[in-house]
Every structure is written in structure tokens, then in C-alpha cells.
Amino acid sequence: MDEAIKLYVTKVTRESLDEQEGSRAMEIIAFAINLEHMGDIIDKNLVELAAKKIRHKYEFSKEGAAELEAFYQRILDNLKLAFGVFMNRDVRIARKLIEEKTQIRTAGLRSADSHLSRLREGRPESIETSSLHLDVLRDLKRIHSHICSAAYPVLESAGELQPSRLKETEASTLREGRPDQPQTHLPRS
């Protein structure tokens, strides 16, 4: 399906499109690619993790299973938001989706911390599912990053994005070679 969408949109873009239509065509291709990446993560990682869990008859702790279920549900809710952003180009929802990215990161860290606390308690079910728990969290966060990508074109066209989330430091200023900053050159040997 991904390939068919890309081929169709590419064919359409050969025609005379204005700048807005061309940008939308690229958004469609990017959205399809991100859906394909999400499918790959599910197919190549999460399905394998589920098979391993079944094969070895592992059981998550009650708390661990609840954390993963809540995390998954949040990812699913954000996927619905992403479809809305993609279809309607709603800046308010796009902002909410990006704000959720930070919340998901925090929730993932909390879940990992809770899991590690259960490990320190020596809980057998947490010990045997430790790598599974952490791998599922990692893969769901990767999926969520692809989900959030739907918001960036909408926010960019609305002028609501900063060039970078990184703090400006003296070292990065020097590396970038800004004209307002002195350059340092090492003598050649």
C-alpha cells in the first residue's frame, strides 16, 4: 500500500501543481512512509517479542502489564490524533500531539523506573520479563515518534516551530562558524 501511494502521488506531482499542492503531496508521501515504518516496528519487533513471551510462557507482573497497556492505549489515542491532524491540518491538535510527545517520554521513563523498582524487589515475574518490558516500551516510543511526525508539517506551515530544541552553547556557536563569533584555527603541522 505504501508503494502504491508513493507511486500515485509521484505520478500526480508530475502535473502542474502550485506550491501548496506540492507541499501537500510531500506530506502524503511522508505520512505513508511513517505508517510503513510503524508497521515495520510492529512486524519485526513487537510481533517477535509477543512470540517470545508466548513461547516461554512469560507473564508480566500485574503492575507491569497495566503500565504497558496504559502506555499502548495512549499511543493508540495519539495515532487517532495524528490521523485527525493529517486529514484536517488543525494546528491546535498538532500542538497537542507534540505536547503528548513529551508526556509519552515522561510516562515511558516512569514505567521503566517502576519496572526497575520491581526488579530491585526481586520479583520473579519482573526478572524474567525485564528485557521484554523495556523492549516493548522502546518500540512503542519509536512508533510514537513516527505518529508525531504528522504534526510537524502543519506546525511548520503555521510558523509554530523553532529551528531546534537544543540550547545554544558557546561550543556549538564556534562549531557553526557564526560570523559574530571568533573563529579558532589550529596551526598546521
C-alpha positions as CSV (number, residue, x, y, z in Angstrom):
1,M,0.0,0.0,0.0
2,D,2.9,2.3,0.9
3,E,4.4,1.8,-2.5
4,A,1.1,2.3,-4.3
5,I,0.5,5.6,-2.5
6,K,4.0,6.9,-3.3
7,L,3.7,5.9,-7.0
8,Y,0.3,7.6,-7.3
9,V,1.4,10.8,-5.6
10,T,4.6,10.9,-7.6
11,K,2.5,10.5,-10.8
12,V,0.1,13.3,-9.7
13,T,3.1,15.6,-8.9
14,R,4.3,15.4,-12.5
15,E,1.4,17.5,-13.4
16,S,1.4,21.2,-12.8
17,L,0.9,21.8,-9.1
18,D,1.1,25.0,-7.1
19,E,3.4,25.3,-4.1
20,Q,0.6,24.3,-1.6
21,E,-0.4,21.3,-3.6
22,G,3.2,20.2,-4.0
23,S,3.8,20.5,-0.2
24,R,0.6,18.5,0.5
25,A,1.8,15.8,-1.9
26,M,5.1,15.5,0.0
27,E,3.2,15.4,3.3
28,I,1.1,12.5,2.0
29,I,4.3,10.6,1.0
30,A,5.9,11.3,4.3
31,F,2.8,10.2,6.2
32,A,2.7,6.9,4.2
33,I,6.4,6.3,4.8
34,N,5.9,6.8,8.6
35,L,3.0,4.4,8.6
36,E,5.2,1.9,6.8
37,H,7.9,2.4,9.5
38,M,5.4,1.9,12.2
39,G,4.3,-1.4,10.5
40,D,7.9,-2.5,10.3
41,I,8.4,-1.9,14.0
42,I,5.3,-3.9,14.8
43,D,6.1,-6.7,12.4
44,K,9.8,-7.0,13.0
45,N,10.0,-6.2,16.7
46,L,6.7,-6.3,18.6
47,V,5.4,-9.5,17.0
48,E,8.7,-11.2,17.7
49,L,8.5,-10.0,21.4
50,A,5.0,-11.3,21.7
51,A,6.0,-14.7,20.2
52,K,8.9,-14.9,22.7
53,K,6.5,-14.1,25.6
54,I,4.1,-16.9,24.4
55,R,6.9,-19.4,23.6
56,H,8.5,-19.1,27.0
57,K,5.1,-18.6,28.8
58,Y,6.3,-15.4,30.4
59,E,3.9,-13.3,32.4
60,F,4.4,-9.7,33.2
61,S,3.7,-8.6,36.7
62,K,0.2,-7.2,37.3
63,E,1.6,-3.7,37.6
64,G,3.9,-4.1,34.6
65,A,1.1,-5.4,32.4
66,A,-1.1,-2.4,33.5
67,E,1.7,0.1,32.7
68,L,2.3,-1.4,29.2
69,E,-1.5,-1.5,28.5
70,A,-1.9,2.2,29.6
71,F,1.2,3.2,27.5
72,Y,-0.1,1.4,24.5
73,Q,-3.6,2.9,24.9
74,R,-2.0,6.4,24.9
75,I,-0.1,5.6,21.8
76,L,-3.3,4.5,20.1
77,D,-5.1,7.6,21.2
78,N,-2.3,9.7,19.7
79,L,-2.5,7.8,16.5
80,K,-6.1,8.9,16.2
81,L,-5.0,12.5,16.8
82,A,-2.3,12.1,14.1
83,F,-4.9,10.9,11.6
84,G,-7.0,14.0,12.5
85,V,-4.0,16.3,12.1
86,F,-3.2,14.7,8.8
87,M,-6.7,15.0,7.4
88,N,-7.8,18.4,8.8
89,R,-4.4,20.2,9.3
90,D,-5.7,21.5,12.7
91,V,-2.8,23.5,14.4
92,R,-4.4,23.1,17.8
93,I,-4.5,19.3,17.6
94,A,-1.0,19.3,16.0
95,R,0.3,21.2,19.1
96,K,-1.5,18.8,21.4
97,L,0.2,15.8,19.6
98,I,3.6,17.3,20.0
99,E,2.9,18.1,23.7
100,E,2.0,14.4,24.0
101,K,5.4,13.5,22.8
102,T,6.9,15.0,25.9
103,Q,4.3,13.3,28.1
104,I,4.9,9.9,26.4
105,R,8.6,10.3,27.1
106,T,7.9,11.0,30.7
107,A,5.5,8.1,31.0
108,G,8.0,5.8,29.4
109,L,10.7,6.8,31.9
110,R,8.2,6.4,34.8
111,S,7.3,2.9,33.6
112,A,10.9,1.9,33.2
113,D,11.7,3.2,36.7
114,S,8.7,1.3,38.1
115,H,9.9,-1.8,36.4
116,L,13.4,-1.4,37.7
117,S,12.0,-1.0,41.2
118,R,10.2,-4.3,40.9
119,L,13.5,-5.8,39.7
120,R,15.2,-4.5,42.8
121,E,12.5,-6.1,44.9
122,G,13.5,-9.4,43.3
123,R,10.1,-10.1,41.8
124,P,10.4,-13.3,39.7
125,E,7.9,-12.3,37.0
126,S,9.7,-8.9,36.6
127,I,13.1,-10.6,36.4
128,E,12.1,-13.0,33.6
129,T,10.2,-10.3,31.6
130,S,12.7,-7.5,32.1
131,S,14.1,-7.2,28.6
132,L,10.6,-7.8,27.1
133,H,9.1,-4.9,29.2
134,L,11.8,-2.5,28.3
135,D,11.9,-3.5,24.6
136,V,8.1,-3.0,24.3
137,L,8.4,0.4,25.8
138,R,11.3,1.3,23.5
139,D,9.3,0.1,20.4
140,L,6.1,1.9,21.4
141,K,8.1,5.1,21.9
142,R,9.6,4.7,18.4
143,I,6.2,4.2,16.9
144,H,5.0,7.3,18.8
145,S,7.8,9.4,17.2
146,H,6.5,8.4,13.8
147,I,3.0,9.2,14.8
148,C,4.1,12.7,15.9
149,S,5.7,13.4,12.6
150,A,2.2,14.1,11.2
151,A,2.1,17.3,13.3
152,Y,5.4,18.9,12.0
153,P,4.3,20.0,8.5
154,V,1.2,21.6,10.0
155,L,3.1,23.4,12.7
156,E,5.8,24.4,10.3
157,S,3.4,25.9,7.8
158,A,1.7,27.8,10.7
159,G,5.1,29.2,11.8
160,E,4.9,27.4,15.1
161,L,8.2,25.5,15.1
162,Q,11.6,26.6,16.4
163,P,14.6,25.7,14.4
164,S,16.0,23.4,17.2
165,R,15.1,22.2,20.7
166,L,18.8,22.3,21.6
167,K,20.1,25.0,23.9
168,E,22.6,27.3,22.3
169,T,26.1,26.8,23.8
170,E,29.3,28.5,23.2
171,A,30.8,25.4,21.8
172,S,28.1,24.9,19.2
173,T,28.3,28.5,18.2
174,L,32.0,28.1,17.5
175,R,31.4,24.8,15.5
176,E,28.8,26.5,13.4
177,G,31.3,29.2,12.4
178,R,28.9,32.1,13.1
179,P,30.3,35.4,11.7
180,D,29.6,37.2,15.0
181,Q,31.8,34.8,16.9
182,P,35.6,34.5,16.7
183,Q,36.9,31.5,14.7
184,T,39.6,29.3,16.2
185,H,42.1,27.7,13.8
186,L,44.7,25.2,14.7
187,P,48.1,25.8,13.2
188,R,49.0,23.3,10.5
189,S,51.9,21.0,11.3
